[in-house]
Amino acid sequence: MKNNLKIWQHQLSLLKSTELRLKRFLLLIIALAFVFPAFSKEKPFTLEPVKDGVLIGTGVLLSGGDLILDNVLKVNRCEYNGEIYNKDNTNAFDRFFMHSYSESRDKIADLTMAASMATGFGFPFVSLVFEKDEEWLTAFSMYAETLLIANGFKETLKLCVNRARPYMYYDSETFPEEDLEDGDFVNSFPSGHSTMAFACATYTSYVFSKYYPDSKWKIPVIAASYGLAAGTAALRVSSGNHFMTDVLFGAVTGSAIGFLVPWLHTFNENHDLKLALYGNGLSFKLDI
C-alpha cells in the first residue's frame, strides 16, 4: 500500500511539473505573438498550384488511405491472444531502454506532442491577426501539408510493420486494455508521436529562421521546439510505448518531412530548378 502511494505521489508530481512547463511554453508562444511584428519579416516562400496540389494530394492520399485501410478494412489488424513476449528476442540496444507501461507518462506525451504541433500554427496566426498580410495562407498551407504527409507516412508504416510495444514484455496486468482491443499493441514501429513532434519542431525552426533571420528569438524558438520534441520522444520510451529505435526512426523521418515541405517552397526565390528531357532520359539541374 505504501509503495503504491509513493508511486501515485511521484506520478502526480510529474504531471504537475509537466503542466507547469506547458503553461510556461504557452506563455512564451503568446509573448512571441506580440514580438514577431516588431521584426522585419522576409517572404522566402511561395505557393504554386501544381507543386502544392501534389504535396497536399500526397498527404490526403496517405492519411485518407490509412483511415480506410485501418478503420474500415482493418488491414493487418492483430488480435491479442494472451501472449507475453520474451525480452531476449529484442536487440541489446532496445532492451536496455525498455520500460513497462506508465499511463501518466503516456498522457503527458500526448500533451507535449499537442504543444509541439501548436507551435506551427503560430505563423499563420501572427500573419493574419497582427501583421495582416497574405503570408498566413502560405504558412498555413505549408504546415497543413507537413502534418498530412508526416501523419500519413507514419500511419502507413504502422500498417505494414507489426512490432509489439515494449510494455507487452512485462506483467499483463499493466497492459492498456484499449490497445489490446483495437490492435494497437503491435504498432510500436515507428513512433507516431516522435514523427509528428520532430516534423513540427523542424518546420517551426526552419520557417521561423527564414521569416525572421535577424531575430534574437531564433535560438530560443529552435531550442524550445526541439526540447518539446525530445521530451515527447523520451516520454514515449519511458512510458513503455516504444523502443528507442522506434523514436529515433520517427525523429529522423519527421525532421526530414518538416524540412523538405517548406524547403520545396523556396525554389522560386532562392533556387533554380531546371528539368530537361533528352533522348537518353530526364535531366535535373538544381542551382543553390
C-alpha positions as CSV (number, residue, x, y, z in Angstrom):
1,M,0.0,0.0,0.0
2,K,2.8,2.4,0.9
3,N,4.7,1.6,-2.3
4,N,1.5,2.3,-4.4
5,L,1.0,5.6,-2.5
6,K,4.6,6.6,-3.3
7,I,4.1,5.7,-7.0
8,W,1.0,7.8,-7.2
9,Q,2.6,10.7,-5.5
10,H,5.5,10.5,-7.9
11,Q,3.2,10.4,-10.9
12,L,1.2,13.3,-9.6
13,S,4.4,15.4,-9.2
14,L,5.4,14.5,-12.7
15,L,2.0,15.7,-14.0
16,K,2.2,19.0,-12.1
17,S,5.8,19.7,-13.2
18,T,4.9,19.0,-16.9
19,E,1.7,21.1,-16.6
20,L,3.9,24.0,-15.3
21,R,6.3,23.6,-18.2
22,L,3.5,23.6,-20.7
23,K,2.0,26.7,-19.2
24,R,5.4,28.5,-19.4
25,F,5.8,27.4,-23.0
26,L,2.3,28.6,-24.0
27,L,3.1,31.9,-22.3
28,L,6.2,32.1,-24.4
29,I,4.2,31.5,-27.6
30,I,1.8,34.2,-26.6
31,A,4.6,36.6,-25.9
32,L,6.2,35.8,-29.3
33,A,3.0,36.6,-31.0
34,F,3.3,40.2,-29.8
35,V,7.1,40.3,-30.5
36,F,7.0,38.9,-34.1
37,P,5.5,42.1,-35.7
38,A,8.4,44.2,-34.4
39,F,10.9,42.4,-36.7
40,S,11.5,42.9,-40.3
41,K,9.8,39.9,-42.0
42,E,11.1,38.2,-45.1
43,K,8.9,36.5,-47.7
44,P,11.0,33.4,-48.7
45,F,8.2,31.0,-49.5
46,T,5.8,30.9,-52.5
47,L,2.8,28.7,-53.3
48,E,2.3,27.1,-56.7
49,P,-0.9,25.3,-57.8
50,V,0.9,22.2,-59.2
51,K,3.5,21.8,-56.5
52,D,1.1,22.4,-53.7
53,G,-1.5,20.2,-55.3
54,V,1.0,17.3,-55.4
55,L,2.0,17.8,-51.8
56,I,-1.5,18.2,-50.4
57,G,-2.7,15.3,-52.6
58,T,0.1,13.1,-51.3
59,G,-0.8,13.9,-47.7
60,V,-4.5,13.4,-48.2
61,L,-3.9,10.1,-50.1
62,L,-1.6,8.8,-47.3
63,S,-3.7,9.9,-44.4
64,G,-7.0,9.1,-46.0
65,G,-5.8,5.8,-47.3
66,D,-4.8,4.8,-43.8
67,L,-8.2,5.7,-42.4
68,I,-9.9,3.4,-44.9
69,L,-7.3,0.5,-44.7
70,D,-7.1,0.6,-40.9
71,N,-10.5,1.5,-39.6
72,V,-12.8,0.3,-42.4
73,L,-11.0,-2.7,-44.0
74,K,-9.0,-3.5,-40.8
75,V,-5.9,-4.5,-42.9
76,N,-3.2,-6.3,-40.9
77,R,-5.3,-5.9,-37.7
78,C,-4.0,-8.2,-34.9
79,E,-5.9,-9.7,-32.0
80,Y,-4.4,-10.2,-28.6
81,N,-4.1,-14.0,-27.7
82,G,-2.7,-13.6,-24.2
83,E,0.9,-13.9,-25.1
84,I,3.6,-12.2,-23.1
85,Y,6.7,-11.6,-25.2
86,N,10.2,-12.6,-24.3
87,K,12.7,-9.7,-23.8
88,D,15.6,-11.9,-25.0
89,N,14.1,-11.7,-28.5
90,T,14.8,-7.9,-28.7
91,N,18.2,-6.5,-29.6
92,A,20.5,-5.4,-26.8
93,F,20.2,-1.7,-27.6
94,D,16.4,-1.6,-27.4
95,R,16.3,-3.9,-24.4
96,F,18.5,-1.5,-22.4
97,F,15.8,1.2,-22.7
98,M,12.7,-0.9,-22.3
99,H,10.0,0.0,-19.8
100,S,6.7,-1.3,-18.6
101,Y,3.5,0.7,-19.2
102,S,3.0,4.1,-17.5
103,E,-0.4,5.7,-18.0
104,S,0.7,9.0,-16.6
105,R,3.7,9.4,-18.9
106,D,1.6,8.2,-21.8
107,K,-0.8,11.1,-21.2
108,I,1.9,13.6,-20.6
109,A,3.4,12.6,-24.0
110,D,0.1,13.4,-25.6
111,L,0.2,16.9,-24.1
112,T,3.8,17.6,-25.2
113,M,3.0,16.4,-28.7
114,A,-0.1,18.7,-28.9
115,A,2.0,21.6,-27.6
116,S,4.7,20.8,-30.3
117,M,2.0,20.7,-33.0
118,A,0.5,24.0,-31.8
119,T,3.8,25.9,-32.4
120,G,3.5,25.6,-36.2
121,F,0.1,27.4,-36.2
122,G,1.8,30.5,-34.8
123,F,3.0,31.7,-38.2
124,P,-0.4,31.9,-39.9
125,F,-2.0,33.2,-36.7
126,V,0.6,36.1,-36.4
127,S,0.4,36.9,-40.1
128,L,-3.4,37.0,-40.1
129,V,-4.1,38.8,-36.8
130,F,-1.1,41.0,-36.2
131,E,0.8,41.6,-39.5
132,K,-2.4,41.4,-41.6
133,D,-0.6,40.2,-44.7
134,E,-1.2,37.3,-47.1
135,E,1.6,35.2,-45.7
136,W,-0.9,33.5,-43.4
137,L,-2.2,31.4,-46.4
138,T,1.4,30.3,-47.4
139,A,2.3,29.4,-43.8
140,F,-1.0,27.6,-43.2
141,S,-0.7,25.6,-46.5
142,M,2.8,24.5,-45.8
143,Y,2.0,23.4,-42.3
144,A,-1.1,21.5,-43.4
145,E,1.0,19.7,-46.0
146,T,3.7,18.9,-43.4
147,L,1.1,17.5,-40.9
148,L,-0.8,15.4,-43.5
149,I,2.4,13.9,-45.1
150,A,4.0,13.2,-41.7
151,N,0.8,11.6,-40.3
152,G,0.1,9.6,-43.5
153,F,3.7,8.4,-43.7
154,K,4.0,7.1,-40.1
155,E,0.5,5.5,-40.2
156,T,1.2,3.7,-43.5
157,L,4.4,2.3,-42.0
158,K,2.5,1.1,-38.9
159,L,0.1,-0.8,-41.2
160,C,3.0,-2.5,-42.9
161,V,5.1,-3.4,-39.8
162,N,3.8,-5.4,-36.8
163,R,6.1,-4.8,-33.8
164,A,4.9,-5.4,-30.3
165,R,5.2,-2.5,-27.9
166,P,7.7,-2.8,-25.1
167,Y,5.0,-3.0,-22.4
168,M,4.0,-6.3,-23.9
169,Y,7.2,-7.8,-22.5
170,Y,6.1,-7.1,-18.9
171,D,3.2,-8.1,-16.5
172,S,-0.1,-8.5,-18.4
173,E,-1.9,-6.6,-15.6
174,T,-0.3,-3.4,-16.7
175,F,-1.3,-3.7,-20.4
176,P,-3.6,-0.8,-21.5
177,E,-7.0,-2.5,-22.3
178,E,-7.8,-0.1,-25.2
179,D,-4.6,-1.0,-27.1
180,L,-5.4,-4.7,-26.7
181,E,-8.9,-4.3,-28.1
182,D,-8.0,-2.2,-31.2
183,G,-4.8,-4.0,-32.0
184,D,-2.6,-1.0,-31.3
185,F,-0.3,-3.1,-29.1
186,V,1.6,-4.2,-32.2
187,N,2.0,-0.7,-33.6
188,S,5.3,0.1,-32.0
189,F,7.2,1.0,-35.2
190,P,7.6,3.8,-35.9
191,S,6.8,6.2,-33.1
192,G,4.0,8.4,-34.4
193,H,4.4,10.9,-31.5
194,S,8.1,11.3,-32.3
195,T,7.5,11.6,-36.0
196,M,4.9,14.4,-35.6
197,A,6.7,16.2,-32.8
198,F,10.0,16.4,-34.8
199,A,8.2,17.3,-38.0
200,C,6.6,20.2,-36.2
201,A,9.9,21.2,-34.4
202,T,11.9,21.2,-37.7
203,Y,9.2,23.0,-39.5
204,T,8.9,25.7,-36.8
205,S,12.6,26.1,-36.5
206,Y,13.2,26.3,-40.3
207,V,10.3,28.6,-41.1
208,F,11.0,30.9,-38.2
209,S,14.6,31.3,-39.3
210,K,13.5,32.1,-42.9
211,Y,10.8,34.6,-41.9
212,Y,12.9,36.3,-39.2
213,P,16.6,35.7,-40.0
214,D,17.8,38.5,-37.8
215,S,15.5,37.8,-34.8
216,K,17.1,37.4,-31.4
217,W,14.4,34.9,-30.7
218,K,15.7,32.4,-33.3
219,I,17.8,30.3,-30.9
220,P,15.1,30.2,-28.1
221,V,12.4,29.2,-30.6
222,I,14.6,26.4,-32.0
223,A,15.6,25.2,-28.5
224,A,12.0,25.2,-27.3
225,S,10.7,23.4,-30.4
226,Y,13.3,20.6,-30.3
227,G,13.1,20.5,-26.5
228,L,9.4,19.6,-26.7
229,A,10.0,17.1,-29.4
230,A,12.9,15.4,-27.5
231,G,10.7,15.4,-24.4
232,T,7.9,13.7,-26.3
233,A,10.2,11.0,-27.6
234,A,11.7,10.4,-24.2
235,L,8.2,10.0,-22.7
236,R,7.2,7.6,-25.3
237,V,10.1,5.4,-24.4
238,S,9.8,5.7,-20.6
239,S,6.0,5.1,-20.8
240,G,6.7,1.7,-22.4
241,N,5.0,2.5,-25.7
242,H,8.1,2.5,-27.9
243,F,11.6,1.1,-28.3
244,M,14.5,3.5,-28.7
245,T,14.8,2.6,-32.4
246,D,11.1,3.5,-32.9
247,V,11.6,7.0,-31.7
248,L,14.9,7.5,-33.4
249,F,13.4,6.5,-36.8
250,G,10.4,8.7,-36.1
251,A,12.7,11.7,-35.2
252,V,14.8,11.3,-38.4
253,T,11.9,10.9,-40.8
254,G,9.8,13.5,-39.1
255,S,12.6,16.0,-39.2
256,A,13.1,15.2,-42.9
257,I,9.5,15.9,-43.7
258,G,9.4,19.1,-41.6
259,F,12.4,20.4,-43.5
260,L,11.6,19.3,-47.0
261,V,8.0,20.6,-47.3
262,P,8.8,24.3,-46.6
263,W,12.2,24.0,-48.4
264,L,10.4,22.9,-51.6
265,H,8.5,26.3,-51.4
266,T,11.8,28.3,-51.6
267,F,12.7,27.2,-55.2
268,N,11.3,30.3,-56.9
269,E,13.1,32.7,-54.5
270,N,16.4,31.1,-53.7
271,H,16.9,28.2,-56.1
272,D,16.9,27.5,-59.8
273,L,15.4,24.1,-60.6
274,K,15.6,23.1,-64.3
275,L,14.2,20.0,-66.0
276,A,15.2,18.9,-69.4
277,L,14.1,15.8,-71.4
278,Y,16.7,14.2,-73.7
279,G,16.7,11.1,-75.8
280,N,18.6,9.2,-73.1
281,G,16.5,10.3,-70.2
282,L,15.4,13.1,-67.9
283,S,18.0,15.6,-66.7
284,F,17.7,17.6,-63.4
285,K,19.7,20.6,-62.5
286,L,19.5,22.4,-59.2
287,D,21.4,25.6,-58.6
288,I,21.6,26.6,-54.9
